[in-house]
């Protein structure tokens, strides 16, 4: 009888943990969907104005992010910024871009916030 109770208690704990964690995961997915893409952040390694791309390094990972005339560039922090431009962006700056895949399956930024240091 006690083994049966222990098994039921274990199942109850798993269900309880799932019910606590699931809303958090759903909220993260809604936030990601609302922002319209994934956040790519790190140090600017290179800016190719002729190809309209920015090479961003985050840890040991390097990502290539494109921009287009519709990309919004902001200077400062996510909560405190002012309008910026790709012309002001320099290698070694810290950048955070919200990007998604376009029709050509290229990772394209919708908005980038940059500053001198992290």
HELIX and SHEET records of a PDB file:
HELIX    1   1 UNK A    2  UNK A   35  1                                  34    
HELIX    2   2 UNK A   86  UNK A   88  5                                   3    
SHEET    1   A 7 UNK A  61  UNK A  66  0                                        
SHEET    2   A 7 UNK A  53  UNK A  58 -1                                        
SHEET    3   A 7 UNK A  38  UNK A  48 -1                                        
SHEET    4   A 7 UNK A  94  UNK A 101 -1                                        
SHEET    5   A 7 UNK A 107  UNK A 115 -1                                        
SHEET    6   A 7 UNK A  72  UNK A  76  1                                        
SHEET    7   A 7 UNK A  81  UNK A  83 -1                                        
END                                                                             
